[in-house]
Every structure is written in structure tokens, then in C-alpha cells.
Amino acid sequence: MAEGVNNATSQTWDTEVIQAEGLVLVDFWAVWCGPCRMVAPIVEDLAKEYAGRLKVVKLNTDENPDIASKYKIMGIPTLMFFKSGERVDQLVGAVPKQQLKDKIENLLG
């Protein structure tokens, strides 16, 4: 995993995301997904840029289908935002870095 990016699994989901303080960005991805590979470096950049203000977590949907199913992930990459354990927003697909930054800034208030 890249610096500032945590890897979540079904076993660590509650600790990494639900019980986390502040804003959490979860990148739902899979190894075979081309757009996921396009978004990965952007997500890693944002993890460094927002260190201390945003927690960034990646979840492999193939290895953790129960979590993907729970949040009704229909397409990947899905970038989902959580605050205090609640889903507050999401983006689906390979989105430009600026669009993701705008969303983060808005959610950080």
C-alpha cells in the first residue's frame, strides 16, 4: 500500500472505516479493473496532500464481496466518503483529480 493509504478487509472494516474519526475516503477497487488503476495514483496523491485531515482506505471488492454487497457497489472504482461511520457521499468511475479535491474540500467544510 502507498504511504497514507490503509488496506481494509471485511475483518478490519469497522476499525478502519466505521469507527474512524473524521472524514474517510474508501476506494472500492479490483485488480482487473482498468479505471481503478487510473484512479489509484490520484487517490494516493490525495492521501499525502490531505494527511491528518482525511483517512484514505482501499477495499478490494473481489476479496471482500460482503462489504461491496452491503454498500451496493455496482461499478468500480467507487469512491465513497464516510463521516462518523455514516456514508455521506460517493463518486463512481474514474473521476478527475480536481473533481475529487472539490468533493473533499466540500465535505471537510
Summary of the structure (lengths in Angstrom):
residues: 109
radius of gyration: 12.4
end to end distance: 27.9
largest distance: 34.8
contacts: 318
relative contact order: 0.23
helix: 37%
strand: 28%
